[in-house]
Structures are given as C-alpha cells and as structure tokens.
Amino acid sequence: MSENSEAIREICDSIIKRVDRAYVAECGRKNEMPTKLWQMWIDSGLLAMGLPEEYGGAGGSLYDIILAMDLLHREALLLPLAVPNFMSREPLLRHGSEAQKRRYLPPTATGEEFFSFGITEADAGTNTFKIKTTAIRQPDGSFLVNGSKTYQTAFVESAHCLLVARTQPYDEKNRTAGISLFIVDTKLPGISATKMDIGMYLPEKNYQVYYDDVVIPADALVGQEGRGLSILFDSLNPERLLVAAMNVGQADYCIKRAAEYAKIRAPFDKPIGSYQSIQHPLARAKTYVEAARTMMYLAAEKHDRGENIGLEANMVKILSSEAFKMAAEIAMTTFGGAGVDVAQDILPFFIAAQNNTVAPVNNQIVLSYIAEKALGLPKSY
Ligand SMILES: Cc1cc2nc3c(=O)[nH]c(=O)nc-3n(C[C@H](O)[C@H](O)[C@H](O)COP(=O)(O)OP(=O)(O)OC[C@H]3O[C@@H](n4cnc5c(N)ncnc54)[C@H](O)[C@@H]3O)c2cc1C
C-alpha cells in the first residue's frame, strides 16, 4: 500500500465514523444534497485529490480517487456529484487554456464551485453525434446557444456546465466533427431549467435545461472548435473507473446487508442464509465484485502510468455494473417483501444498479465497443 493509499484509508475511516448511511439515505429520500458528507470531502482534502498542486489541488492519482470512492461507497455514503466534479477536470487539464485552468480548476478542489455536464438530448439519447443544440459563432467571436438537454444532474446547483453543442451541421461522413465543448455559466440570461421527477432516491436533482439565445463568450470554448467529442472521448476512461468504484462499493454494501439479514431471518426456524438458494447467489455476486474490483485497480494503475486503458475501462464498466446488479438482485430476494419497504433501504440500490447498466452509457454499446476493439468485429453503431 502506498503512503497515499494509507492516508486515504485513514480519511475514509474517519468520515465513516462521523456520517452514517441513515443520514445519506434520508437525503436520497428527500432528494437533497448530503451537505455534511460533501463538507467532509472538502475538509479532508479528498476533493482536492488528483488535481495538480499548481491549480490548487493536492496532487495524487486516479488510483487515489478510485480508492476513496470505493471505500465510502462500501458504506453506501453516496456522492454521485463527485463524478462530474472529478471528470470535468480532465478536459480542462488536457485541452483548456492556461487562463481556463487557473479560473475554473481551483474551485473544484475547494468545493466552492462544481461543474455539471451537458451532453444528453431527448431525441439523440446515446447517439451523441445527433445532438441538435447549436452554438453558432457571432461576428464578435461570441457564440449563440440554442437547444435543450435532458437528465442534467445538479445543473441548477452547479456554477458551470461543460456543454456539448454543435458548431457545424451534422456530417454523415465525419460524425465526430462539428461538435464543440464549452464552459457555460449556468446563470446566464436565456437559460431555464425544469426539475425532473426521477424515482431513484438520489441526493442530486435532475433537470431539463433549455438554452434560448444564450450568448457565451469566445473564451468559453474548450480546446479546438469542432473537436469537442474527441476531447470528451479522452476523458471517458477515468469516468468509467469512477463509476465502477461506485458500483463495486455499493455492491459490497448490498451483499453485506443481505448476509446480515440472512443470518437472522428464519421463517422456517433456520436462517434463510443456510439455504443454497440464498448463499450461492450471494457468493457469486461477491466473486464478481472482487473480480471487477481487481480489474478496476489494475486499470487505474495503468492509467496513472500514462498507458491507454480504453479496453480495460470499458470491461470494468461491464463487470462492475453487472456485479452491482447481481448483488442488488440477490439482496432484494433475501429481504423478500421487505425489499420494497423503503425503510429497509435496499430498494434504492436495486434501482441504482439497473440504472448503472444504462448510465452514464448503456452496457450494450460498451459491449459493442469491446467486440470491435478486442475482437475486430464490425462497428455496430
Ligand atoms: C440519473 C441519471 C443521471 C444522468 N445524468 C446526466 C448528466 O448529468 N448529463 C448528461 O448529459 N446526461 C445524463 N444522463 C443521461 C444518460 O447519460 C443517458 O440516459 C444515457 O446515455 C442513455 O441515453 P438514453 O437514456 O437516451 O437511452 P437511449 O439512447 O434511448 O437507449 C435506450 C436503450 O437502447 C439500447 N441502445 C441504444 N443505443 C444502442 C446501441 N448503439 N447499441 C446497442 N443498444 C443500444 C440500450 O439498451 C439502451 O439502454 C443521466 C441519466 C440518468 C438516468
């Protein structure tokens, strides 16, 4: 274990002692931000991890962030907001101007400001190439934005949104071209947002966001105009691992809760945990979780060595989300009817596990990517 890992374990242990699942679950039920937990991420320095010191961070690696996410999610201390917060840094660090880095990165370490992420549109769905939100360059160099986005996590609460918009019309021959990435102040005139009714017991709110003749300055553009998708694809691998850490952590929590319940629940006088029908799926889920976790940490180490982890990151997305789903399903079975009793706090994981096979990207398209890259099969999308 590295010195960093040991320090992160100590920080997480201390957080786990001071904030419990009951508090985070209550925030989820109320669809409210767990401010106490967020503050601990800030105060302990966890939020500053992975960001170079010159931009106000604490340095460290993706491995460190993954470790913290995994440890806290094992206790179901969910903070999905951490994902866009960490992920938004990648495109800026790699493609942002020096001025953008100095302005926007330090507040992501102190928690003063965080980014939301705006790519999904109602009609385009998974097919990002088909987005219709436009950002048209004006004679004075600024951009005029029109369109709408859906499922925008914490948009209203965020200071800025990393917005993906079309700067050129769709070109079938070069589908990735003509899309650009912008830093948008979420409070600009012309932006409106409507809260969505998402039944997931999540702390963050989701919004439909509308852009109506929104003027954004020329220096809001990140990287080269028209190259936004390539910039984003660069940042996706770390995101896959962050989500994987949430998956394996929560999967462990489900397995732990189910095993505890299976030891005491005894409708036929002996504990249900003595039945193979309960034991084996729990054991299988635990095995898949550990396999996913092992691959996740190996991939994080490889990423931190500067190597490409395109395949591993996508495989970890599949493994971890399927392991989480397996764990949540057997937890629901173990709890029987109590599984849908919200007070038992198992249902949120069942819903989250299903959702994590679909978002931030669906497993089907991830499998297609693996088939293409690992097996040389034709691209299917
Ligand atoms: C809770 C939550 C939070 C989110 N937060 C954000 C956010 O902050 N910002 C943001 O921009 N987006 C966000 N999203 C959107 C999320 O990224 C999309 O829901 C996801 O990308 C899938 O798009 P879709 O729902 O339109 O599914 P669709 O594209 O309609 O796909 C539906 C189904 O069709 C199948 N499918 C689609 N395409 C293919 C293919 N090529 N090959 C095989 N099968 C395919 C899959 O099974 C898929 O599940 C969020 C979503 C949720 C649920």
The ligand as an SDF file (V2000), in Angstrom:
LIG
                    3D

 53 58  0  0  0  0  0  0  0  0999 V2000
  -29.9480    9.5120  -13.1140 C   0  0  0  0  0  0  0  0  0  0  0  0
  -29.3680    9.9540  -14.4090 C   0  0  0  0  0  0  0  0  0  0  0  0
  -28.4320   10.9710  -14.4230 C   0  0  0  0  0  0  0  0  0  0  0  0
  -27.9130   11.4260  -15.6330 C   0  0  0  0  0  0  0  0  0  0  0  0
  -27.0570   12.4950  -15.6270 N   0  0  0  0  0  0  0  0  0  0  0  0
  -26.6750   13.0410  -16.8080 C   0  0  0  0  0  0  0  0  0  0  0  0
  -25.9170   14.2580  -16.8350 C   0  0  0  0  0  0  0  0  0  0  0  0
  -25.5670   14.8290  -15.7940 O   0  0  0  0  0  0  0  0  0  0  0  0
  -25.5950   14.7860  -18.0370 N   0  0  0  0  0  0  0  0  0  0  0  0
  -25.9620   14.2090  -19.2080 C   0  0  0  0  0  0  0  0  0  0  0  0
  -25.6450   14.7580  -20.2620 O   0  0  0  0  0  0  0  0  0  0  0  0
  -26.6810   13.0490  -19.2260 N   0  0  0  0  0  0  0  0  0  0  0  0
  -27.0560   12.4640  -18.0560 C   0  0  0  0  0  0  0  0  0  0  0  0
  -27.8140   11.3060  -18.0550 N   0  0  0  0  0  0  0  0  0  0  0  0
  -28.2090   10.7010  -19.3150 C   0  0  0  0  0  0  0  0  0  0  0  0
  -27.5640    9.3570  -19.5800 C   0  0  0  0  0  0  0  0  0  0  0  0
  -26.2200    9.5370  -19.9210 O   0  0  0  0  0  0  0  0  0  0  0  0
  -28.4090    8.6800  -20.6770 C   0  0  0  0  0  0  0  0  0  0  0  0
  -29.6340    8.2940  -20.0850 O   0  0  0  0  0  0  0  0  0  0  0  0
  -27.7150    7.5140  -21.2680 C   0  0  0  0  0  0  0  0  0  0  0  0
  -26.6190    7.9490  -22.0120 O   0  0  0  0  0  0  0  0  0  0  0  0
  -28.6400    6.6940  -22.1860 C   0  0  0  0  0  0  0  0  0  0  0  0
  -29.3330    7.5140  -23.0870 O   0  0  0  0  0  0  0  0  0  0  0  0
  -30.9180    7.3380  -23.2530 P   0  0  0  0  0  0  0  0  0  0  0  0
  -31.4990    7.3120  -21.8880 O   0  0  0  0  0  0  0  0  0  0  0  0
  -31.4510    8.3560  -24.1930 O   0  0  0  0  0  0  0  0  0  0  0  0
  -31.0840    5.9070  -23.8950 O   0  0  0  0  0  0  0  0  0  0  0  0
  -31.3220    5.5310  -25.4300 P   0  0  0  0  0  0  0  0  0  0  0  0
  -30.2430    6.0910  -26.2740 O   0  0  0  0  0  0  0  0  0  0  0  0
  -32.7230    5.8530  -25.7950 O   0  0  0  0  0  0  0  0  0  0  0  0
  -31.1330    3.9570  -25.3690 O   0  0  0  0  0  0  0  0  0  0  0  0
  -32.1480    3.0920  -24.8230 C   0  0  0  0  0  0  0  0  0  0  0  0
  -31.6330    1.6740  -24.8400 C   0  0  0  0  0  0  0  0  0  0  0  0
  -31.3960    1.2740  -26.1950 O   0  0  0  0  0  0  0  0  0  0  0  0
  -30.2520    0.4480  -26.2900 C   0  0  0  0  0  0  0  0  0  0  0  0
  -29.2720    1.0720  -27.2050 N   0  0  0  0  0  0  0  0  0  0  0  0
  -29.1630    2.3820  -27.5500 C   0  0  0  0  0  0  0  0  0  0  0  0
  -28.1700    2.5530  -28.4320 N   0  0  0  0  0  0  0  0  0  0  0  0
  -27.6290    1.3380  -28.6580 C   0  0  0  0  0  0  0  0  0  0  0  0
  -26.5710    0.8460  -29.4940 C   0  0  0  0  0  0  0  0  0  0  0  0
  -25.8740    1.6410  -30.3050 N   0  0  0  0  0  0  0  0  0  0  0  0
  -26.2750   -0.4770  -29.4500 N   0  0  0  0  0  0  0  0  0  0  0  0
  -26.9900   -1.3150  -28.6550 C   0  0  0  0  0  0  0  0  0  0  0  0
  -28.0040   -0.9160  -27.8630 N   0  0  0  0  0  0  0  0  0  0  0  0
  -28.3240    0.3860  -27.8620 C   0  0  0  0  0  0  0  0  0  0  0  0
  -29.6850    0.3120  -24.8840 C   0  0  0  0  0  0  0  0  0  0  0  0
  -30.1490   -0.8870  -24.3200 O   0  0  0  0  0  0  0  0  0  0  0  0
  -30.2770    1.4860  -24.1410 C   0  0  0  0  0  0  0  0  0  0  0  0
  -30.4030    1.2170  -22.7510 O   0  0  0  0  0  0  0  0  0  0  0  0
  -28.3160   10.8120  -16.8470 C   0  0  0  0  0  0  0  0  0  0  0  0
  -29.2380    9.7630  -16.8290 C   0  0  0  0  0  0  0  0  0  0  0  0
  -29.7650    9.3420  -15.6390 C   0  0  0  0  0  0  0  0  0  0  0  0
  -30.7900    8.2400  -15.6610 C   0  0  0  0  0  0  0  0  0  0  0  0
  1  2  1  0
  2  3  1  0
  2 52  2  0
  3  4  2  0
  4  5  1  0
  4 50  1  0
  5  6  2  0
  6  7  1  0
  6 13  1  0
  7  8  2  0
  7  9  1  0
  9 10  1  0
 10 11  2  0
 10 12  1  0
 12 13  2  0
 13 14  1  0
 14 15  1  0
 14 50  1  0
 15 16  1  0
 16 17  1  0
 16 18  1  0
 18 19  1  0
 18 20  1  0
 20 21  1  0
 20 22  1  0
 22 23  1  0
 23 24  1  0
 24 25  2  0
 24 26  1  0
 24 27  1  0
 27 28  1  0
 28 29  2  0
 28 30  1  0
 28 31  1  0
 31 32  1  0
 32 33  1  0
 33 34  1  0
 33 48  1  0
 34 35  1  0
 35 36  1  0
 35 46  1  0
 36 37  1  0
 36 45  1  0
 37 38  2  0
 38 39  1  0
 39 40  1  0
 39 45  2  0
 40 41  1  0
 40 42  2  0
 42 43  1  0
 43 44  2  0
 44 45  1  0
 46 47  1  0
 46 48  1  0
 48 49  1  0
 50 51  2  0
 51 52  1  0
 52 53  1  0
M  END
$$$$
